[in-house]
Amino acid sequence: MRVFQVDTAWSDDNLRIGERPEPTAGPGEVRLKMLASALNYRDLLVPRRGYGSRMKTLPLIVLSDGVGRIDQVGRGVDAYRIGDRVCPLFFSSWPAGDPSADHLSHSLGCEIDGTMAEYMVVPASMLASVPAHLEDAEAATLPTAAVTAWRAIVTEGRVKPGDTVLVQGTGGVALFALQFAKMLGATVICTSSSDEKLKRARALGADDTINYLSTPEWGRVARDMAGGVGVDHVVEVGGQGTLPQSLRAVRPGGTISMIGVLAGSVMDAPLGLVVTRHVRLQGITVGSGEDFVAMARAIARSGMRPVVDRVFEFAQLPEAMHHLASGRHFGKICIRH
Ligand SMILES: NC(=O)c1ccc[n+]([C@@H]2O[C@H](COP(=O)([O-])OP(=O)(O)OC[C@H]3O[C@@H](n4cnc5c(N)ncnc54)[C@H](OP(=O)(O)O)[C@@H]3O)[C@@H](O)[C@H]2O)c1
């Protein structure tokens, strides 16, 4: 079968189409005929061994997001049938509950092979069904960015109707967070480097917007937008470069979900504000199978659709990665198998 893998050495140049034997489902496993995959920021780092020694030895099939249709069911699997459309979970050993070292130890397209393959064999315990109304490309976006946003907004964030949530940028995680926060009846402030993207964020439900390039001191502006007291929740994807502004935007007792480090990974912020404002800094690393199931139920009931920026063909993965690296996208970039 055809796969896209980092083959002989860790570098962008070694990300190539390759051949692997077609796998067969064993006891407790199912086989998926893959339909679509989706990209995440981390997929840009994987070919350079950006996650260090915990990464699998080569060759490594890339990408952590994907959806497939079950075409083989192994002995002892009762929960799924041939024809079901399912996503493999981002973490293969985090079915439910709080994070632990074991739960966080194996993720697709990093420590174990990912979704850019014609077929995947997956333990039935590592799967979740997808909402029926979603197109394949939309469903492929759910395991990483959507579950991360769900855990930030719902599981850990406990956002309530009437809260104000600030989301940074218009990438995958931020737009899912915007959509989940609106689903819960919150007010959303969205930042972006582009006025055009902010217009689209408003169409998606953002109540207020700030261009973080033309307004570098956006933290105070966001606080004023939230009645002068500050926002209840910040979905932080910038890290070092954005946390100082997030600490100005958040209300006393509010939460900052620490998700990404697009603007640097070293702590360089007025930590006194964390103390004196009782701010909760909550680290998030995707989420569990239980998070996926709760999220998929909410998406099915609400009819929400993930924002897909563009769909590329399987062989166009390098072009799709260039598009992601350019930052021109709004929402998710997908691959049709
Ligand atoms: N912890 C986790 O579980 C987890 C899960 C998924 C992703 N992440 C991390 O979260 C970050 C975002 O991931 P993603 O997949 O959503 O990426 P993405 O789709 O590539 O989105 C990136 C967007 O972030 C915005 N951005 C970039 N620099 C910014 C800055 N300095 N301030 C504010 N916004 C900025 C830009 O939006 P505009 O173009 O609108 O300016 C950009 O388009 C990455 O660091 C990723 O590794 C973490």
Ligand as a Chemical Component Dictionary entry (heavy atoms), coordinates in Angstrom:
data_LIG
# 
_chem_comp.id                   LIG 
_chem_comp.type                 NON-POLYMER 
_chem_comp.pdbx_formal_charge   0 
_chem_comp.three_letter_code    LIG 
# 
loop_
_chem_comp_atom.comp_id 
_chem_comp_atom.atom_id 
_chem_comp_atom.alt_atom_id 
_chem_comp_atom.type_symbol 
_chem_comp_atom.charge 
_chem_comp_atom.model_Cartn_x 
_chem_comp_atom.model_Cartn_y 
_chem_comp_atom.model_Cartn_z 
_chem_comp_atom.pdbx_ordinal 
LIG N1  N1  N 0  -1.165 21.402 23.182 1  
LIG C1  C1  C 0  -1.848 20.764 22.253 2  
LIG O1  O1  O 0  -2.500 19.757 22.506 3  
LIG C2  C2  C 0  -1.868 21.308 20.881 4  
LIG C3  C3  C 0  -2.751 20.785 19.933 5  
LIG C4  C4  C 0  -2.801 21.378 18.681 6  
LIG C5  C5  C 0  -1.945 22.448 18.413 7  
LIG N2  N2  N 1  -1.073 22.878 19.358 8  
LIG C6  C6  C 0  -0.193 24.011 19.127 9  
LIG O2  O2  O 0  -1.015 25.169 19.057 10 
LIG C7  C7  C 0  -0.466 26.080 18.109 11 
LIG C8  C8  C 0  -1.518 26.350 17.040 12 
LIG O3  O3  O 0  -1.785 25.147 16.372 13 
LIG P1  P1  P 0  -2.755 25.117 15.134 14 
LIG O4  O4  O 0  -2.763 23.711 14.643 15 
LIG O5  O5  O -1 -4.028 25.773 15.456 16 
LIG O6  O6  O 0  -1.908 26.001 14.131 17 
LIG P2  P2  P 0  -2.324 26.678 12.774 18 
LIG O7  O7  O 0  -3.583 26.097 12.253 19 
LIG O8  O8  O 0  -1.119 26.667 11.925 20 
LIG O9  O9  O 0  -2.656 28.167 13.224 21 
LIG C9  C9  C 0  -1.689 29.102 13.425 22 
LIG C10 C10 C 0  -2.335 30.476 13.507 23 
LIG O10 O10 O 0  -1.984 31.052 14.738 24 
LIG C11 C11 C 0  -1.942 32.439 14.595 25 
LIG N3  N3  N 0  -0.702 32.969 15.153 26 
LIG C12 C12 C 0  0.563  32.750 14.766 27 
LIG N4  N4  N 0  1.394  33.484 15.512 28 
LIG C13 C13 C 0  0.623  34.167 16.369 29 
LIG C14 C14 C 0  0.886  35.118 17.365 30 
LIG N5  N5  N 0  2.130  35.532 17.632 31 
LIG N6  N6  N 0  -0.162 35.627 18.061 32 
LIG C15 C15 C 0  -1.418 35.221 17.808 33 
LIG N7  N7  N 0  -1.730 34.336 16.851 34 
LIG C16 C16 C 0  -0.719 33.829 16.155 35 
LIG C17 C17 C 0  -2.043 32.764 13.118 36 
LIG O11 O11 O 0  -3.357 33.285 12.900 37 
LIG P3  P3  P 0  -3.595 34.564 11.965 38 
LIG O12 O12 O 0  -3.128 34.122 10.606 39 
LIG O13 O13 O 0  -5.050 34.795 12.063 40 
LIG O14 O14 O 0  -2.785 35.694 12.516 41 
LIG C18 C18 C 0  -1.844 31.424 12.454 42 
LIG O15 O15 O 0  -2.564 31.281 11.268 43 
LIG C19 C19 C 0  0.819  25.411 17.600 44 
LIG O16 O16 O 0  1.890  25.857 18.413 45 
LIG C20 C20 C 0  0.580  23.948 17.835 46 
LIG O17 O17 O 0  1.756  23.201 17.956 47 
LIG C21 C21 C 0  -1.020 22.328 20.573 48 
# 
loop_
_chem_comp_bond.comp_id 
_chem_comp_bond.atom_id_1 
_chem_comp_bond.atom_id_2 
_chem_comp_bond.value_order 
_chem_comp_bond.pdbx_ordinal 
LIG N1  C1  SING 1  
LIG C1  O1  DOUB 2  
LIG C1  C2  SING 3  
LIG C2  C3  SING 4  
LIG C2  C21 DOUB 5  
LIG C3  C4  DOUB 6  
LIG C4  C5  SING 7  
LIG C5  N2  DOUB 8  
LIG N2  C6  SING 9  
LIG N2  C21 SING 10 
LIG C6  O2  SING 11 
LIG C6  C20 SING 12 
LIG O2  C7  SING 13 
LIG C7  C8  SING 14 
LIG C7  C19 SING 15 
LIG C8  O3  SING 16 
LIG O3  P1  SING 17 
LIG P1  O4  DOUB 18 
LIG P1  O5  SING 19 
LIG P1  O6  SING 20 
LIG O6  P2  SING 21 
LIG P2  O7  DOUB 22 
LIG P2  O8  SING 23 
LIG P2  O9  SING 24 
LIG O9  C9  SING 25 
LIG C9  C10 SING 26 
LIG C10 O10 SING 27 
LIG C10 C18 SING 28 
LIG O10 C11 SING 29 
LIG C11 N3  SING 30 
LIG C11 C17 SING 31 
LIG N3  C12 SING 32 
LIG N3  C16 SING 33 
LIG C12 N4  DOUB 34 
LIG N4  C13 SING 35 
LIG C13 C14 SING 36 
LIG C13 C16 DOUB 37 
LIG C14 N5  SING 38 
LIG C14 N6  DOUB 39 
LIG N6  C15 SING 40 
LIG C15 N7  DOUB 41 
LIG N7  C16 SING 42 
LIG C17 O11 SING 43 
LIG C17 C18 SING 44 
LIG O11 P3  SING 45 
LIG P3  O12 DOUB 46 
LIG P3  O13 SING 47 
LIG P3  O14 SING 48 
LIG C18 O15 SING 49 
LIG C19 O16 SING 50 
LIG C19 C20 SING 51 
LIG C20 O17 SING 52 
# 
